[in-house]
Amino acid sequence: MPADPGPSWLQLLLDGTDAAGLAAARRSALRSTRSETARSVITAEAGRAEQLLAQLVEHRAHAAELTSLYDLSLRLSREHSLDALLQDTVSHARRLLAVDVAYLALVEDDQSLTIRVTDGSTGPNLRGIVLAPRSGLAGRVVELAEPVQSRDYLADRALAHQEQVDQVADTEGLRTILGAPLRLRGSVIGVLMVSQREVRHFGAAEISLLGSLGSIAAVAIDNARLIEGYRHSTAALERTNEQLSATLDSINRAATLHETLLEVATRAGRVPDVVRTLSSVVAGTVLFADAADRVVTAAASGAEVETVSLEPVSGRGAARVFTDPAMRRTRVERSTVTVPIATPQDYVGALQVRLDAAVVSDADVRMLERAAMTIALVAFSERALLDAERRTTTELLEQILSRRIDDETAMTGRARHLGLDLASAHTVAVLEPLPDNAGPALALAREVVDRNGGLAERVLGAVVLVTPAAEETVRTALRRRWRSQATVGIATATAGSAGLADGYDAAVGCVAALHALGRVGDLATVDELGPYRFLLSRAGRDDAARFVRATIGAVIDHDRSRGTDLVRTMDVFLSGGRQHAGTAAALQIHVNTLYQRLDRITDRLGEGWRDGDRAHDVQLALRIHRLLARS
């Protein structure tokens, strides 16, 4: 019989028998025969089957690697995020080579390498490490442009070590490291590295696999960078287009605004017209405030709005900031723009715009500054007209109140043109401002005129208010807003220029009486002065002067001729209850000096001037004397 060759080795391979199965089949076949020839055949056939199995395993592994590389190529070609692409690469490398850690470093402009991504590391220390040029295993890979393996990195003296890298390698427990270059168009752009926490030898197939991974990653990285650059370029172009569109829109808005404001200015428009026009072009609320931070006019979407206040500038009122010429510049605070309007010598007010947009562009600021120039032109024109009108008003009132009228008919016509009807009765108020209150006093008088008609100007050293409103109406209006800014006298004037002058004289006399009575900063009508009202007439003043002369004239003459102060001494002595010590202290003189003065007064007035009705007459004469001196 022929020798039994044993089982069908090809069939075993087709059935998927592994190396252990083949070895078991060989042992079984050898036990089944004693023929040396058959045993030799079995051994030879089994060896060829095992060799074929090894080749099959190797081919399968290679096919699996190729499949994995192909899959990786597809994944990386679809991934356009550089960070995600790098992470995917190291994850594949760690899985395919069955290592503990994988990481990837990219070459920087200065030829250093930065570890960008890791997989399998025990902490964050490995990511972000910067490797100096030519240092460590990665530096050697870049220098040689080929894979480099170190069986025990920390003990490898052939490499240029970097202390920080060695510390991290020691912390991670890294021993064997294999690195492969990422080559692209003849240059190395990075290094893909895998590492084991125990000594291991990477074979040629593993080195080739890592090199293939590196090549695929290099192409994918280049594509990702190109796409990222394209995206950045596209985004930059889009931003440029947006900026160009915004600039064009701003230019169109500015041109439209310029034409409209020019039309407003040329047709003698007023500040409210300019503010409304500006509000129809900008998205927000526009207002103009005067030099006292009072909002003169405000508008939004081309229509006037009310109850709008001026926003602070740098935490303070605009007037306080812009009164200083050195501080007069446009202020942008969040979405509010404030532009001062002024001459080198005078601050007029401020244009303020509260834009709806969260961010204010330079183009918006420039457009608002140009609009502010138009408002300045209109405001200065209005001021010039108002100043001319006020000068005319002042001249008219001065002529009427000082009775310098040549032609009553012509004067009546001029007054009617300015809003003053001399054919009607009026109420006259004279406001004598306290120090530093001339402006508020005039503003108060003009408020009354705005509500009731008439005129209000500074005339003959005081603020004069002439209005057709009733005396009680004027008194109530002034009292409501009056803050002791001035001493105020109010009188009723009959029709005609002479009647108006008489009313003015009565109001001036009323102010004088208030001063004489020690009521500076008070307000009163003629009727409220009580018994002192008769002094406001010429006849009353003459009678009062004779009474003063007869009662204390001798003391008045002594003071005038000798330069003494007996009238004041007498006034303080009687007003203070005839107390010697108190009088001396009030006059700041010695008591003996006071006794000497009182004796001189007695020499001129006679005994008894200090007591009873005689003392009352002297006090009354002293008060009338002050009143006459004032009036």
NUNU-232411 format. One line per 3 residues: number of its first residue (from 1); for each residue x, y, z of C-alpha. Coordinates in steps of 0.25 Angstrom, whole numbers. Example, Ala and Ser with C-alpha at 12.3 -4.5 7.8 and 13.67 -1.06 7.14 Angstrom:
# residues 2
1	49/-18/31; 55/-4/29
END
This chain:
# residues 631
1	0/0/0; 5/14/-3; 8/23/9
4	-3/31/15; 0/46/13; -8/50/24
7	-20/60/24; -23/70/12; -15/82/17
10	-21/91/6; -35/87/11; -30/90/25
13	-25/104/21; -38/106/13; -46/103/26
16	-39/114/33; -30/105/42; -20/113/49
19	-5/110/53; -9/102/65; -19/94/57
22	-9/91/47; 1/86/57; -9/77/64
25	-13/71/50; 2/69/47; 4/62/61
28	-9/53/59; -4/49/45; 10/45/49
31	4/37/60; -5/29/50; 6/23/42
34	20/17/45; 25/18/31; 37/27/30
37	33/31/16; 19/34/20; 24/42/32
40	34/50/23; 23/53/13; 14/58/25
43	25/66/31; 28/73/17; 13/75/14
46	10/81/28; 22/90/27; 18/96/14
49	3/97/19; 9/105/31; 17/114/22
52	5/117/13; -3/120/26; 8/130/30
55	7/136/17; -8/137/17; -8/143/31
58	3/153/27; -6/156/14; -18/158/23
61	-11/167/32; -6/175/21; -20/175/15
64	-26/180/28; -15/191/29; -18/195/15
67	-33/195/18; -30/203/31; -21/213/23
70	-32/214/12; -43/217/22; -34/227/29
73	-31/234/16; -46/235/14; -48/240/28
76	-37/250/27; -41/255/13; -55/259/19
79	-50/265/31; -46/280/29; -44/284/44
82	-29/283/46; -30/280/61; -40/269/59
85	-32/263/47; -20/262/56; -27/255/67
88	-33/245/57; -19/242/52; -13/239/66
91	-25/231/70; -23/222/57; -8/221/60
94	-10/216/74; -20/206/70; -13/200/58
97	0/199/65; -6/194/78; 2/204/86
100	0/211/99; 2/226/94; 1/233/81
103	4/248/79; 7/257/67; 15/270/66
106	15/280/56; 27/288/51; 26/303/54
109	32/315/46; 44/315/55; 47/300/53
112	42/296/67; 32/286/68; 19/287/77
115	12/274/81; -3/278/77; -11/265/80
118	-9/252/88; -16/239/90; -14/230/102
121	-6/240/111; -10/240/126; -10/255/127
124	-10/268/120; 5/270/121; 9/264/108
127	0/273/100; 6/287/96; 20/283/99
130	30/291/90; 42/283/85; 54/291/81
133	60/289/67; 68/276/66; 65/272/80
136	59/259/84; 54/248/75; 45/257/68
139	56/266/64; 64/255/59; 52/250/50
142	51/264/44; 66/265/42; 67/251/35
145	53/252/29; 52/237/32; 46/228/43
148	54/227/56; 52/217/67; 58/218/81
151	56/205/89; 58/212/103; 57/228/101
154	61/233/114; 74/224/114; 77/227/99
157	89/236/99; 89/237/84; 78/247/85
160	79/262/89; 70/262/101; 61/274/106
163	59/274/121; 44/278/120; 41/267/110
166	49/256/119; 41/260/131; 28/258/124
169	33/245/118; 37/240/132; 23/244/137
172	16/237/126; 26/225/128; 29/225/113
175	40/215/109; 41/211/94; 37/222/84
178	36/221/69; 34/234/61; 31/236/46
181	32/248/38; 20/256/31; 26/259/18
184	20/268/8; 26/273/-5; 40/270/0
187	39/276/14; 35/270/27; 23/278/33
190	22/269/46; 25/256/53; 15/245/56
193	20/237/69; 15/225/76; 21/220/89
196	20/208/98; 22/208/114; 31/196/113
199	43/193/104; 38/188/90; 44/186/77
202	36/191/65; 37/183/52; 39/188/38
205	24/186/35; 20/194/47; 30/205/43
208	25/205/29; 10/205/34; 14/218/43
211	21/224/31; 8/222/22; 0/228/33
214	9/240/34; 8/242/18; -7/241/18
217	-8/251/30; 2/261/23; -7/261/11
220	-19/263/19; -13/274/28; -9/281/15
223	-23/280/10; -29/285/23; -19/297/23
226	-23/300/9; -38/299/12; -36/307/25
229	-28/318/17; -39/318/7; -49/320/18
232	-42/331/24; -40/337/11; -55/336/8
235	-58/341/22; -49/353/20; -55/356/6
238	-69/355/12; -65/365/23; -58/374/13
241	-71/373/5; -79/376/17; -70/388/21
244	-71/393/6; -86/392/7; -87/399/20
247	-77/410/15; -86/412/3; -98/412/11
250	-92/422/21; -87/431/9; -101/430/3
253	-107/434/17; -97/445/19; -100/451/5
256	-115/450/7; -113/457/20; -104/467/15
259	-114/471/4; -126/471/13; -118/480/24
262	-113/489/13; -128/491/9; -132/494/23
265	-121/504/26; -123/511/13; -138/513/15
268	-135/519/29; -139/507/36; -138/506/51
271	-131/496/61; -143/488/63; -144/486/47
274	-130/481/47; -132/471/59; -144/465/52
277	-137/464/39; -125/457/46; -134/448/53
280	-140/443/40; -127/438/35; -121/432/48
283	-127/421/55; -129/426/69; -133/439/77
286	-127/452/74; -127/464/83; -121/478/85
289	-118/484/99; -114/498/102; -103/503/110
292	-110/501/123; -113/486/119; -128/489/116
295	-133/480/105; -138/490/94; -143/480/84
298	-143/465/82; -148/456/71; -148/441/67
301	-151/436/53; -154/450/48; -164/453/59
304	-163/462/71; -162/454/84; -164/459/99
307	-159/456/113; -145/454/108; -133/458/116
310	-119/460/113; -110/448/117; -97/451/125
313	-84/453/119; -73/445/126; -82/445/138
316	-84/460/138; -94/470/132; -90/473/118
319	-89/488/121; -79/486/132; -70/478/123
322	-71/486/110; -70/500/117; -55/497/117
325	-50/499/103; -40/488/105; -51/478/107
328	-59/481/95; -58/469/86; -68/458/82
331	-71/448/93; -75/434/90; -81/426/102
334	-87/412/98; -97/416/88; -98/431/91
337	-91/441/84; -90/455/89; -84/467/80
340	-81/480/86; -86/493/79; -77/505/82
343	-69/516/77; -55/518/83; -60/528/93
346	-75/523/95; -81/509/98; -95/509/91
349	-100/495/94; -99/480/90; -104/471/80
352	-107/457/86; -111/445/78; -115/432/85
355	-113/421/74; -121/408/74; -109/401/70
358	-100/395/81; -87/399/74; -85/413/68
361	-77/413/55; -66/424/52; -75/427/40
364	-87/430/49; -78/439/57; -73/447/45
367	-87/449/40; -92/454/53; -81/464/54
370	-85/469/40; -99/470/45; -94/478/57
373	-87/488/48; -101/491/42; -108/492/55
376	-96/502/59; -99/510/47; -114/510/49
379	-112/513/64; -102/524/62; -112/530/52
382	-123/529/62; -115/535/73; -111/547/64
385	-125/550/60; -130/548/75; -118/557/80
388	-123/568/70; -137/566/74; -133/568/88
391	-125/580/86; -137/586/79; -146/582/91
394	-136/588/101; -135/601/93; -150/601/92
397	-153/599/107; -142/609/111; -148/620/103
400	-162/617/109; -158/615/123; -149/627/123
403	-160/636/116; -151/639/104; -162/638/93
406	-162/648/82; -174/642/74; -184/634/82
409	-191/629/69; -177/623/64; -174/618/77
412	-187/610/78; -185/604/64; -171/600/68
415	-176/594/81; -187/586/74; -177/580/64
418	-169/575/76; -182/569/83; -185/580/92
421	-199/587/91; -197/601/98; -212/603/96
424	-215/592/107; -212/592/122; -200/584/127
427	-193/578/139; -179/583/141; -169/575/150
430	-155/579/153; -145/568/157; -133/573/163
433	-124/561/163; -115/557/175; -100/555/172
436	-98/544/162; -113/543/159; -115/552/147
439	-116/540/137; -126/532/146; -134/545/148
442	-135/548/133; -139/533/130; -150/534/140
445	-156/547/134; -155/541/120; -163/528/125
448	-174/537/129; -174/544/116; -174/531/108
451	-187/527/115; -194/541/116; -188/550/105
454	-180/563/106; -165/566/107; -154/563/117
457	-140/569/116; -129/575/124; -132/590/125
460	-126/601/133; -119/592/142; -130/582/145
463	-138/571/139; -151/577/134; -164/569/131
466	-175/575/124; -187/566/121; -202/568/118
469	-205/557/129; -212/562/142; -203/566/154
472	-208/554/162; -204/544/151; -190/550/150
475	-188/550/165; -193/535/165; -184/531/153
478	-172/538/159; -174/533/173; -175/519/168
481	-162/518/162; -155/529/170; -143/525/179
484	-139/538/185; -131/541/172; -135/555/172
487	-142/566/180; -156/567/172; -165/579/171
490	-179/578/164; -188/589/159; -200/591/150
493	-198/601/138; -209/608/131; -210/609/116
496	-200/617/108; -185/619/109; -187/629/121
499	-195/619/128; -185/608/126; -174/618/131
502	-182/621/143; -184/606/146; -169/604/144
505	-166/615/154; -176/609/164; -169/595/163
508	-155/602/164; -160/609/177; -165/596/182
511	-152/589/181; -146/601/188; -156/600/199
514	-152/585/201; -138/589/202; -141/600/212
517	-149/590/220; -138/580/220; -145/570/211
520	-134/568/201; -138/556/192; -153/557/195
523	-164/559/185; -176/569/187; -186/577/180
526	-189/592/183; -202/588/191; -194/579/200
529	-185/590/205; -195/595/214; -193/609/220
532	-180/610/212; -187/611/198; -190/626/199
535	-175/628/198; -175/622/184; -182/635/179
538	-175/648/177; -184/655/186; -182/644/197
541	-167/646/195; -167/661/197; -176/659/210
544	-167/648/215; -154/657/213; -160/668/221
547	-163/659/232; -149/653/233; -143/667/232
550	-152/672/244; -149/660/252; -134/656/250
553	-129/666/240; -119/672/250; -112/659/252
556	-112/656/237; -105/670/235; -95/667/246
559	-91/653/239; -90/660/226; -81/672/231
562	-73/664/241; -72/650/235; -78/644/247
565	-87/632/248; -98/637/258; -110/633/249
568	-106/619/249; -102/619/264; -116/625/267
571	-123/614/258; -115/602/264; -118/608/278
574	-133/609/277; -135/596/269; -127/588/279
577	-136/593/291; -127/604/295; -117/594/301
580	-103/601/303; -94/588/303; -102/582/291
583	-101/594/283; -86/596/286; -84/582/281
586	-92/583/269; -85/596/265; -71/590/269
589	-68/602/278; -65/604/293; -77/607/302
592	-70/620/306; -70/624/291; -85/620/290
595	-88/629/302; -81/641/295; -88/639/282
598	-102/638/289; -98/651/297; -95/658/283
601	-109/653/278; -116/659/290; -109/672/288
604	-115/673/274; -129/667/276; -131/671/290
607	-135/662/302; -146/652/301; -142/646/287
610	-140/632/293; -153/630/300; -168/629/297
613	-175/635/285; -162/643/282; -154/630/280
616	-165/624/271; -164/637/262; -149/636/262
619	-149/621/258; -160/624/247; -151/636/242
622	-139/627/241; -146/616/233; -152/626/224
625	-138/632/222; -133/619/218; -145/617/208
628	-143/631/202; -128/629/201; -130/616/193
631	-141/621/184
END
